[in-house]
Amino acid sequence: MTTLTQKCLAALAALAFAYSSFGDTPNEDVYLAPDVFVAESFDGAPPKPAVLWITKELKPEIQKILGHDYPALRVRYWSEGERSAWILEEIGKVKPITVGIVVESDKIVRLKVLIYRESHGWEVKHSFFTDQFKEAELTKKLRLNKNIDGISGATLSVNALERLGRLALFLDQCRAQ
């Protein structure tokens, strides 16, 4: 092989390696840091975090809401009086979406996409979508009492946020017991 051919092959190999490594890096858009969300939810003075254990009694109800088991043994949350803040994750299509949800008096008062990792469906981060969750309550059948309009091309992300809204309302009821 000539020196020029060897240099070209080496350059192509380096380029191929560099390009392939970019594909492995997660696409993560942080819209609001979780600690900032919690602080904002309690007027800049968040309470100490608490923990809700996912007991065998809670698992079937959580599975009804999510369609699968919750991937942890406990959930951390913050609460003061009737208000609680939850940071939960659910898979959209293939990657987790991190969402902050504030519940007060058995209603969602705020739902915010904190970190989005999917390549499609990012439109769910906008307030025109998340504002639909305000005042939503959980029915006895573990559904929201409001219809949430979808977004074309973001169905899986919409569904994930709806499940998380239901889960936060359910977990809030459990912490109050």
Buried (B, 14 or more C-beta within 10 A) or exposed (E): EEEEEEEEEEEEEEEEEEEEEEEEEEEEEEBBEBEEBBBBBBEEEBBEEEEBEBEEEBEEBBEEBBEEEBEEEEBBBBBBEEBBBBBBBBBBBEBBBBBBBBBBEEBBBBBBBBBBBBEEBBBBBEEEBBEBBBEBBBEEEBBBEBEBEBBEEBBBBBBBBBBBBBBBBBBBEBBEE
